[in-house]
Amino acid sequence: MFEMLVSLVFVCFATVYVYAESSCQSKEGGYDVTVNIRGEPSKEIPGVIAFHAYMSKSVIPRAGERLIFGVTKTNQGSGYNSKTGVFTCPKTGMYVFVWVIRVHQAEHSTELMINNSVYGSTFLRAKGRDDGSVSGTVVAHVSKGDTVYVRNHSAYAGDGRIHTNVHGKPTFSGWLLH
């Protein structure tokens, strides 16, 4: 009975710690398997580049000001700098970048920048008693050493705060596709 209990505990632990998300046979006859590792958030997974950060303080940005997403939850590949808000690409490839902006009784336009060029933009107006969120998504080829960040619109400062609290946070995320 004791051996069976130990085996059951081991299987449960292994299932929670490492599990296969998908598997399919490739044209070459091999199998592609995606594995997620849980339990050690600081552990690097070879070949994975991904980051996710959020704002912990509301801000009233100036025109062209870079937005700082100061709390990093994921930073595989160590490309995101939470002090500057800049992702420096560690490997050339096709990337996806997503940012979410939340305002309360305000309006703001934001831009996703790659090497100081605008690649995407958003605008949100939430006046009166309203608040709201807007998201932007960019898929782009980025070279090693290129920089990616989100800024307030270059010519329009907007009006009011970019808002964060327990009910919603502005976020900035990115990951390597291929």
Secondary structure as GFF3:
##gff-version 3
##sequence-region A 1 178
A	DSSP	alpha_helix	2	17	.	.	.	ID=ss1
A	DSSP	beta_strand	18	25	.	.	.	ID=ss2
A	DSSP	beta_strand	31	37	.	.	.	ID=ss3
A	DSSP	beta_strand	50	54	.	.	.	ID=ss4
A	DSSP	beta_strand	71	76	.	.	.	ID=ss5
A	DSSP	beta_strand	80	81	.	.	.	ID=ss6
A	DSSP	beta_strand	86	88	.	.	.	ID=ss7
A	DSSP	beta_strand	93	114	.	.	.	ID=ss8
A	DSSP	beta_strand	117	142	.	.	.	ID=ss9
A	DSSP	beta_strand	147	152	.	.	.	ID=ss10
A	DSSP	beta_strand	171	176	.	.	.	ID=ss11
###
